[in-house]
Amino acid sequence: MTFDPVAEPDAYRRSLLAELGDDDPAVAQASTPAAIRALIAESGDLLRVAPEPGEWSVIECIGHIVDGEIVTAARYRWVVAEDTPDLIGYDQALWVSGLHHVDADPAVLIAVFEGLRASNLDLWDRLPVTDRLRFGIHRERGPESFDLLFRLLAGHDRVHLGQARRALAAVSAAAAGTR
């Protein structure tokens, strides 16, 4: 079930945290680059095909995961370096369409993602544990700590990797049916 992060912020957070479960968020996040690479390789000619009008293709799901990493990388730094900073939201659908992720170069997306993810995992590992309690005020969801943001992103990865896998399965089945 998908929750609107603006209209249902608590349900949205709970859904992402449920995807992570009791897993270590750093370990979960460290596995995402390989999962993205595998999806790109598996998708072949179907990478840019949406399962249905209005649904995201595999490359659009990957583009959204990259957008999440970009935005959250900035949020981490604001939260750790400033006192209760303002954390702005973004409209994921507008970013996916407005940034034309359907036309994105997968090699560029993975390069951006891997660099940012490595930097963010390093930040998590090297900062004092007390910094994980620092928080900012998300304009749509209220107070969010570095720890919570980090866990949410791990769940976010899993949600959208699952979405990409379902998209690939649907377009693969449709392509097989037309042969």
MDAnalysis code that builds the backbone (N, CA, C; Angstrom):
import MDAnalysis as mda
import numpy as np

u = mda.Universe.empty(537, n_residues=179, atom_resindex=np.repeat(np.arange(179), 3), trajectory=True)
u.add_TopologyAttr("name", ["N", "CA", "C"] * 179)
u.add_TopologyAttr("resid", np.arange(1, 180))
u.add_TopologyAttr("resname", ["MET", "THR", "PHE", "ASP", "PRO", "VAL", "ALA", "GLU", "PRO", "ASP", "ALA", "TYR", "ARG", "ARG", "SER", "LEU", "LEU", "ALA", "GLU", "LEU", "GLY", "ASP", "ASP", "ASP", "PRO", "ALA", "VAL", "ALA", "GLN", "ALA", "SER", "THR", "PRO", "ALA", "ALA", "ILE", "ARG", "ALA", "LEU", "ILE", "ALA", "GLU", "SER", "GLY", "ASP", "LEU", "LEU", "ARG", "VAL", "ALA", "PRO", "GLU", "PRO", "GLY", "GLU", "TRP", "SER", "VAL", "ILE", "GLU", "CYS", "ILE", "GLY", "HIS", "ILE", "VAL", "ASP", "GLY", "GLU", "ILE", "VAL", "THR", "ALA", "ALA", "ARG", "TYR", "ARG", "TRP", "VAL", "VAL", "ALA", "GLU", "ASP", "THR", "PRO", "ASP", "LEU", "ILE", "GLY", "TYR", "ASP", "GLN", "ALA", "LEU", "TRP", "VAL", "SER", "GLY", "LEU", "HIS", "HIS", "VAL", "ASP", "ALA", "ASP", "PRO", "ALA", "VAL", "LEU", "ILE", "ALA", "VAL", "PHE", "GLU", "GLY", "LEU", "ARG", "ALA", "SER", "ASN", "LEU", "ASP", "LEU", "TRP", "ASP", "ARG", "LEU", "PRO", "VAL", "THR", "ASP", "ARG", "LEU", "ARG", "PHE", "GLY", "ILE", "HIS", "ARG", "GLU", "ARG", "GLY", "PRO", "GLU", "SER", "PHE", "ASP", "LEU", "LEU", "PHE", "ARG", "LEU", "LEU", "ALA", "GLY", "HIS", "ASP", "ARG", "VAL", "HIS", "LEU", "GLY", "GLN", "ALA", "ARG", "ARG", "ALA", "LEU", "ALA", "ALA", "VAL", "SER", "ALA", "ALA", "ALA", "ALA", "GLY", "THR", "ARG"])
u.atoms.positions = np.array([
    [0.848, -1.178, 0.000],
    [0.000, 0.000, 0.000],
    [0.899, 1.249, 0.000],
    [0.533, 2.211, -0.797],
    [1.302, 3.440, -0.901],
    [0.595, 4.552, -0.132],
    [1.359, 5.311, 0.621],
    [0.810, 6.416, 1.393],
    [1.355, 7.727, 0.860],
    [0.514, 8.743, 0.882],
    [0.912, 10.086, 0.470],
    [1.753, 10.694, 1.587],
    [3.033, 11.030, 1.293],
    [3.898, 11.560, 2.347],
    [3.443, 12.909, 2.894],
    [2.643, 13.640, 2.140],
    [2.152, 14.938, 2.602],
    [0.861, 14.769, 3.396],
    [-0.101, 14.041, 2.836],
    [-1.404, 13.878, 3.487],
    [-1.357, 12.892, 4.653],
    [-0.465, 11.896, 4.573],
    [-0.383, 10.856, 5.599],
    [1.073, 10.632, 6.026],
    [1.715, 11.657, 6.587],
    [3.153, 11.535, 6.875],
    [3.510, 10.412, 7.829],
    [2.708, 10.174, 8.851],
    [3.025, 9.112, 9.804],
    [2.885, 7.739, 9.157],
    [1.834, 7.546, 8.380],
    [1.638, 6.268, 7.687],
    [2.753, 6.050, 6.662],
    [3.151, 7.108, 5.985],
    [4.239, 7.024, 5.011],
    [5.536, 6.582, 5.700],
    [5.868, 7.237, 6.812],
    [7.085, 6.858, 7.549],
    [7.006, 5.414, 8.025],
    [5.866, 5.037, 8.590],
    [5.706, 3.660, 9.078],
    [5.881, 2.653, 7.940],
    [5.360, 2.975, 6.758],
    [5.466, 2.036, 5.635],
    [6.922, 1.856, 5.205],
    [7.692, 2.935, 5.183],
    [9.104, 2.820, 4.810],
    [9.892, 2.071, 5.877],
    [9.610, 2.364, 7.135],
    [10.307, 1.672, 8.224],
    [9.938, 0.193, 8.253],
    [8.707, -0.143, 7.877],
    [8.292, -1.545, 7.817],
    [9.058, -2.290, 6.732],
    [9.348, -1.620, 5.623],
    [10.146, -2.248, 4.559],
    [11.543, -2.589, 5.057],
    [12.099, -1.734, 5.916],
    [13.422, -1.988, 6.480],
    [13.357, -3.052, 7.563],
    [12.311, -3.023, 8.358],
    [12.188, -3.969, 9.466],
    [13.324, -3.786, 10.453],
    [13.872, -4.883, 10.938],
    [14.968, -4.849, 11.910],
    [16.340, -4.877, 11.248],
    [16.375, -4.789, 9.937],
    [17.651, -4.847, 9.225],
    [18.489, -3.602, 9.501],
    [19.779, -3.758, 9.461],
    [20.701, -2.642, 9.623],
    [20.547, -1.719, 8.408],
    [20.216, -0.450, 8.629],
    [19.987, 0.437, 7.482],
    [21.229, 0.661, 6.628],
    [22.414, 0.638, 7.235],
    [23.640, 0.827, 6.456],
    [23.890, -0.380, 5.549],
    [23.646, -1.574, 6.060],
    [23.816, -2.785, 5.258],
    [22.784, -2.793, 4.125],
    [21.555, -2.445, 4.443],
    [20.507, -2.393, 3.423],
    [20.868, -1.386, 2.331],
    [21.330, -0.208, 2.740],
    [21.687, 0.812, 1.754],
    [22.904, 0.393, 0.925],
    [23.836, -0.281, 1.543],
    [25.036, -0.708, 0.816],
    [24.714, -1.718, -0.284],
    [23.591, -2.408, -0.175],
    [23.216, -3.401, -1.186],
    [22.497, -2.788, -2.393],
    [22.071, -1.561, -2.289],
    [21.260, -0.955, -3.353],
    [22.005, -0.761, -4.672],
    [23.257, -0.290, -4.680],
    [23.910, -0.125, -5.988],
    [23.944, -1.412, -6.818],
    [24.247, -2.532, -6.202],
    [24.265, -3.799, -6.941],
    [22.869, -4.160, -7.443],
    [21.860, -3.885, -6.644],
    [20.487, -4.162, -7.065],
    [20.096, -3.300, -8.263],
    [20.528, -2.048, -8.258],
    [20.239, -1.172, -9.396],
    [20.967, -1.665, -10.639],
    [22.229, -2.006, -10.482],
    [22.995, -2.525, -11.630],
    [22.332, -3.782, -12.209],
    [21.863, -4.658, -11.339],
    [21.209, -5.886, -11.793],
    [19.921, -5.571, -12.552],
    [19.137, -4.631, -12.042],
    [17.902, -4.240, -12.720],
    [18.183, -3.669, -14.102],
    [19.198, -2.851, -14.191],
    [19.558, -2.266, -15.489],
    [19.944, -3.379, -16.462],
    [20.777, -4.298, -16.001],
    [21.220, -5.400, -16.861],
    [20.057, -6.298, -17.281],
    [19.164, -6.608, -16.347],
    [18.017, -7.482, -16.632],
    [17.010, -6.841, -17.571],
    [16.914, -5.522, -17.531],
    [15.855, -4.826, -18.266],
    [16.070, -4.799, -19.768],
    [17.320, -4.736, -20.201],
    [17.594, -4.700, -21.632],
    [16.783, -3.641, -22.352],
    [16.098, -4.054, -23.416],
    [15.301, -3.128, -24.223],
    [14.040, -2.641, -23.517],
    [13.712, -3.229, -22.376],
    [12.488, -2.865, -21.652],
    [12.727, -1.817, -20.565],
    [13.947, -1.334, -20.453],
    [14.336, -0.389, -19.399],
    [13.424, 0.835, -19.337],
    [13.010, 1.327, -20.477],
    [12.253, 2.587, -20.553],
    [10.762, 2.389, -20.796],
    [10.309, 1.158, -20.731],
    [8.904, 0.860, -21.024],
    [8.098, 0.879, -19.727],
    [7.068, 1.712, -19.703],
    [6.178, 1.774, -18.535],
    [5.157, 0.641, -18.626],
    [4.838, 0.025, -17.499],
    [3.864, -1.071, -17.521],
    [2.465, -0.613, -17.956],
    [2.114, 0.582, -17.556],
    [0.812, 1.172, -17.881],
    [1.000, 2.681, -17.987],
    [0.121, 3.365, -18.710],
    [0.212, 4.839, -18.726],
    [0.130, 5.383, -17.297],
    [1.014, 6.311, -16.984],
    [1.037, 6.911, -15.650],
    [1.876, 6.146, -14.636],
    [2.347, 4.954, -14.984],
    [3.232, 4.191, -14.107],
    [4.673, 4.382, -14.561],
    [5.596, 4.196, -13.636],
    [7.006, 4.405, -13.943],
    [7.642, 3.164, -14.540],
    [8.530, 3.404, -15.499],
    [9.374, 2.362, -16.058],
    [10.505, 2.062, -15.067],
    [11.296, 1.050, -15.368],
    [12.440, 0.717, -14.512],
    [13.379, 1.918, -14.394],
    [13.710, 2.550, -15.514],
    [14.656, 3.682, -15.466],
    [14.072, 4.852, -14.669],
    [12.766, 5.045, -14.719],
    [12.154, 6.117, -13.936],
    [12.191, 5.797, -12.441],
    [11.993, 4.534, -12.087],
    [12.129, 4.138, -10.672],
    [13.557, 4.374, -10.192],
    [14.518, 4.008, -11.025],
    [15.924, 4.213, -10.666],
    [16.222, 5.707, -10.557],
    [15.722, 6.491, -11.508],
    [15.903, 7.947, -11.429],
    [15.347, 8.510, -10.137],
    [14.201, 7.995, -9.707],
    [13.611, 8.460, -8.446],
    [14.470, 8.064, -7.244],
    [15.026, 6.876, -7.264],
    [15.930, 6.462, -6.178],
    [17.130, 7.407, -6.124],
    [17.652, 7.772, -7.281],
    [18.776, 8.720, -7.336],
    [18.346, 10.082, -6.806],
    [17.173, 10.550, -7.204],
    [16.667, 11.824, -6.675],
    [16.574, 11.781, -5.154],
    [16.070, 10.674, -4.626],
    [15.968, 10.526, -3.178],
    [17.321, 10.625, -2.504],
    [18.326, 10.043, -3.128],
    [19.686, 10.099, -2.573],
    [20.225, 11.523, -2.593],
    [19.983, 12.233, -3.689],
    [20.446, 13.623, -3.812],
    [19.812, 14.494, -2.733],
    [18.499, 14.402, -2.617],
    [17.775, 15.231, -1.648],
    [18.171, 14.868, -0.225],
    [18.225, 13.573, 0.061],
    [18.530, 13.147, 1.423],
    [19.971, 13.445, 1.796],
    [20.886, 13.408, 0.830],
    [22.279, 13.780, 1.116],
    [22.343, 15.208, 1.652],
    [21.597, 16.090, 1.046],
    [21.567, 17.480, 1.529],
    [20.903, 17.556, 2.902],
    [19.806, 16.841, 3.073],
    [19.113, 16.862, 4.381],
    [20.034, 16.368, 5.497],
    [20.760, 15.285, 5.259],
    [21.692, 14.787, 6.277],
    [22.640, 15.900, 6.715],
    [23.194, 16.585, 5.754],
    [24.205, 17.599, 6.052],
    [23.611, 18.795, 6.770],
    [22.408, 19.217, 6.381],
    [21.760, 20.306, 7.099],
    [21.486, 19.909, 8.544],
    [20.972, 18.698, 8.728],
    [20.614, 18.240, 10.072],
    [21.845, 18.153, 10.967],
    [22.932, 17.638, 10.445],
    [24.130, 17.450, 11.258],
    [24.858, 18.770, 11.512],
    [24.863, 19.657, 10.538],
    [25.671, 20.875, 10.652],
    [24.920, 22.077, 11.223],
    [23.613, 22.122, 11.098],
    [22.845, 23.290, 11.531],
    [21.872, 22.903, 12.643],
    [21.401, 23.901, 13.346],
    [20.432, 23.652, 14.415],
    [19.008, 23.711, 13.865],
    [18.311, 22.600, 13.970],
    [16.931, 22.407, 13.510],
    [16.630, 23.118, 12.183],
    [17.347, 22.718, 11.134],
    [17.115, 23.349, 9.836],
    [15.751, 22.995, 9.247],
    [15.319, 23.820, 8.334],
    [14.118, 23.604, 7.547],
    [14.456, 22.598, 6.444],
    [13.687, 21.538, 6.343],
    [13.906, 20.519, 5.315],
    [12.743, 20.564, 4.327],
    [13.032, 20.976, 3.117],
    [11.959, 21.100, 2.129],
    [11.627, 19.747, 1.519],
    [10.398, 19.606, 1.103],
    [9.951, 18.409, 0.428],
    [10.077, 18.593, -1.077],
    [9.708, 17.560, -1.799],
    [9.676, 17.649, -3.254],
    [8.604, 16.712, -3.778],
    [8.087, 17.031, -4.943],
    [7.051, 16.221, -5.566],
    [7.733, 15.199, -6.473],
    [7.744, 13.945, -6.042],
    [8.478, 12.911, -6.767],
    [7.990, 12.761, -8.209],
    [6.707, 12.843, -8.440],
    [6.192, 12.681, -9.800],
    [6.660, 13.814, -10.703],
    [6.685, 15.040, -10.168],
    [7.165, 16.178, -10.963],
    [8.647, 16.040, -11.276],
    [9.423, 15.537, -10.327],
    [10.851, 15.353, -10.578],
    [11.069, 14.278, -11.638],
    [10.369, 13.158, -11.539],
    [10.561, 12.078, -12.506],
    [10.204, 12.553, -13.913],
    [9.075, 13.243, -14.048],
    [8.692, 13.714, -15.386],
    [9.503, 14.943, -15.800],
    [9.658, 15.901, -14.900],
    [10.355, 17.140, -15.230],
    [11.829, 16.968, -15.522],
    [12.450, 15.991, -14.896],
    [13.872, 15.721, -15.139],
    [14.068, 14.691, -16.254],
    [12.951, 14.252, -16.870],
    [12.975, 13.338, -18.018],
    [13.800, 12.081, -17.732],
    [13.520, 11.469, -16.589],
    [14.250, 10.254, -16.234],
    [14.079, 9.140, -17.263],
    [12.974, 9.143, -17.983],
    [12.769, 8.103, -18.990],
    [13.879, 8.128, -20.046],
    [14.497, 9.294, -20.235],
    [15.564, 9.443, -21.230],
    [16.961, 9.413, -20.615],
    [17.050, 9.179, -19.319],
    [18.337, 9.253, -18.621],
    [19.287, 8.140, -19.056],
    [20.555, 8.461, -18.966],
    [21.610, 7.485, -19.239],
    [21.798, 6.659, -17.966],
    [21.547, 5.358, -18.014],
    [21.672, 4.553, -16.795],
    [23.074, 4.588, -16.201],
    [24.098, 4.705, -17.052],
    [25.473, 4.761, -16.533],
    [25.697, 6.030, -15.723],
    [25.094, 7.124, -16.145],
    [25.219, 8.381, -15.398],
    [24.453, 8.277, -14.079],
    [23.245, 7.742, -14.133],
    [22.462, 7.598, -12.895],
    [23.206, 6.750, -11.869],
    [23.762, 5.627, -12.292],
    [24.453, 4.751, -11.341],
    [25.720, 5.414, -10.823],
    [26.410, 6.166, -11.672],
    [27.631, 6.856, -11.215],
    [27.292, 7.898, -10.152],
    [26.261, 8.676, -10.390],
    [25.836, 9.678, -9.404],
    [25.416, 8.982, -8.113],
    [24.600, 7.953, -8.263],
    [24.089, 7.253, -7.087],
    [25.209, 6.639, -6.259],
    [26.105, 5.921, -6.909],
    [27.163, 5.232, -6.159],
    [28.067, 6.217, -5.422],
    [28.378, 7.339, -6.050],
    [29.215, 8.332, -5.380],
    [28.534, 8.926, -4.160],
    [27.279, 9.325, -4.328],
    [26.539, 9.894, -3.200],
    [26.298, 8.863, -2.101],
    [25.935, 7.660, -2.497],
    [25.665, 6.629, -1.489],
    [26.920, 6.336, -0.683],
    [28.062, 6.237, -1.344],
    [29.320, 5.986, -0.627],
    [29.608, 7.128, 0.343],
    [29.399, 8.344, -0.095],
    [29.627, 9.508, 0.765],
    [28.679, 9.506, 1.962],
    [27.420, 9.164, 1.721],
    [26.434, 9.154, 2.807],
    [26.684, 8.027, 3.797],
    [27.099, 6.877, 3.309],
    [27.441, 5.782, 4.226],
    [28.676, 6.129, 5.049],
    [29.626, 6.792, 4.423],
    [30.818, 7.238, 5.148],
    [30.434, 8.241, 6.240],
    [29.555, 9.173, 5.911],
    [29.098, 10.157, 6.893],
    [28.458, 9.450, 8.083],
    [27.583, 8.497, 7.816],
    [26.919, 7.725, 8.863],
    [27.938, 7.017, 9.765],
    [28.928, 6.410, 9.137],
    [29.917, 5.626, 9.883],
    [30.860, 6.480, 10.718],
    [31.230, 7.642, 10.226],
    [32.289, 8.387, 10.907],
    [31.807, 9.434, 11.908],
    [30.527, 9.787, 11.863],
    [30.041, 10.782, 12.815],
    [29.739, 10.145, 14.167],
    [29.881, 10.911, 15.225],
    [29.517, 10.381, 16.545],
    [28.038, 9.966, 16.563],
    [27.750, 8.913, 17.298],
    [26.375, 8.411, 17.391],
    [25.429, 9.511, 17.864],
    [25.902, 10.427, 18.684],
    [25.043, 11.511, 19.172],
    [24.536, 12.393, 18.029],
    [25.302, 12.488, 16.949],
    [24.853, 13.291, 15.803],
    [23.637, 12.674, 15.116],
    [23.418, 11.397, 15.321],
    [22.254, 10.743, 14.720],
    [20.951, 11.225, 15.351],
    [21.056, 11.835, 16.525],
    [19.871, 12.358, 17.212],
    [19.510, 13.779, 16.774],
    [20.429, 14.449, 16.091],
    [20.154, 15.804, 15.599],
    [18.997, 15.736, 14.602],
    [18.207, 16.786, 14.548],
    [17.041, 16.735, 13.664],
    [16.783, 18.068, 12.980],
    [16.015, 17.960, 11.925],
    [15.521, 19.118, 11.201],
    [14.006, 19.054, 11.197],
    [13.395, 20.105, 10.674],
    [11.937, 20.155, 10.599],
    [11.519, 20.038, 9.139],
    [11.031, 18.863, 8.799],
    [10.549, 18.627, 7.439],
    [9.247, 19.405, 7.277],
    [9.150, 20.180, 6.223],
    [7.979, 21.037, 6.013],
    [6.675, 20.260, 5.928],
    [6.733, 19.022, 5.484],
    [5.513, 18.231, 5.312],
    [5.310, 17.195, 6.410],
    [6.404, 16.760, 7.041],
    [6.305, 15.643, 7.983],
    [6.724, 15.977, 9.409],
    [7.214, 17.183, 9.628],
    [7.610, 17.563, 10.973],
    [9.028, 17.154, 11.303],
    [9.356, 17.035, 12.608],
    [10.730, 16.730, 13.022],
    [11.201, 15.367, 12.520],
    [12.426, 15.364, 11.960],
    [13.046, 14.113, 11.517],
    [14.526, 14.172, 11.848],
    [14.985, 13.152, 12.573],
    [16.393, 13.075, 12.966],
    [17.233, 12.479, 11.836],
    [18.545, 12.630, 11.962],
    [19.469, 12.001, 11.034],
    [19.221, 10.495, 11.045],
    [19.069, 9.907, 12.217],
    [18.804, 8.477, 12.336],
    [17.533, 8.089, 11.583],
    [16.455, 8.826, 11.776],
    [15.200, 8.515, 11.108],
    [15.344, 8.685, 9.599],
    [15.949, 9.762, 9.153],
    [16.155, 9.980, 7.717],
    [16.933, 8.827, 7.092],
    [17.945, 8.361, 7.805],
    [18.791, 7.272, 7.307],
    [17.993, 5.982, 7.184],
    [17.164, 5.693, 8.164],
    [16.333, 4.487, 8.133],
    [15.251, 4.594, 7.057],
    [14.662, 5.773, 6.947],
    [13.634, 5.975, 5.921],
    [14.197, 5.744, 4.523],
    [15.417, 6.219, 4.288],
    [16.003, 6.060, 2.963],
    [16.246, 4.590, 2.635],
    [16.636, 3.806, 3.624],
    [16.828, 2.369, 3.388],
    [15.501, 1.720, 2.990],
    [14.427, 2.069, 3.672],
    [13.107, 1.560, 3.308],
    [12.662, 2.066, 1.946],
    [12.964, 3.327, 1.665],
    [12.633, 3.944, 0.367],
    [13.290, 3.166, -0.767],
    [14.559, 2.806, -0.591],
    [15.246, 2.000, -1.600],
    [14.449, 0.732, -1.884],
    [14.080, 0.037, -0.841],
    [13.391, -1.237, -1.005],
    [12.037, -1.070, -1.682],
    [11.311, -0.030, -1.316],
    [10.007, 0.215, -1.935],
    [10.158, 0.401, -3.442],
    [11.104, 1.241, -3.835],
    [11.203, 1.579, -5.261],
    [11.983, 0.535, -6.065],
    [12.860, -0.233, -5.422],
    [13.441, -1.382, -6.110],
    [12.351, -2.415, -6.392],
    [11.472, -2.614, -5.433],
    [10.333, -3.515, -5.642],
    [9.423, -3.016, -6.752],
    [9.179, -1.717, -6.774],
    [8.358, -1.123, -7.824],
    [9.011, -1.359, -9.199],
    [10.323, -1.171, -9.275],
    [11.041, -1.375, -10.537],
    [10.979, -2.843, -10.962],
    [11.107, -3.754, -10.013],
    [11.031, -5.185, -10.343],
    [9.632, -5.558, -10.853],
    [8.614, -4.988, -10.217],
    [7.242, -5.254, -10.671],
    [7.015, -4.666, -12.062],
    [7.560, -3.487, -12.317],
    [7.437, -2.875, -13.640],
    [8.096, -3.757, -14.693],
    [9.292, -4.249, -14.387],
    [10.003, -5.105, -15.328],
    [9.233, -6.401, -15.577],
    [8.704, -6.989, -14.515],
    [7.926, -8.222, -14.676],
    [6.711, -7.978, -15.559],
    [6.034, -6.873, -15.365],
    [4.832, -6.569, -16.152],
    [5.156, -6.340, -17.618],
    [6.196, -5.557, -17.888],
    [6.526, -5.281, -19.296],
    [7.151, -6.509, -19.953],
    [7.850, -7.337, -19.191],
    [8.393, -8.583, -19.732],
    [7.260, -9.531, -20.112],
    [6.264, -9.631, -19.239],
    [5.101, -10.503, -19.523],
    [4.353, -9.994, -20.743],
    [4.182, -8.694, -20.841],
    [3.476, -8.118, -22.000],
    [4.270, -8.352, -23.275],
    [5.588, -8.204, -23.215],
    [6.424, -8.429, -24.394],
    [6.398, -9.899, -24.807],
    [6.399, -10.797, -23.838],
    [6.353, -12.226, -24.135],
    [5.015, -12.614, -24.765],
    [3.959, -11.940, -24.358],
    [2.627, -12.208, -24.893],
    [2.448, -11.726, -26.315],
    [3.276, -10.781, -26.745],
    [3.156, -10.245, -28.103],
    [4.020, -10.982, -29.092],
    [4.837, -11.909, -28.626],
    [5.734, -12.648, -29.531],
    [5.051, -13.831, -30.141],
])
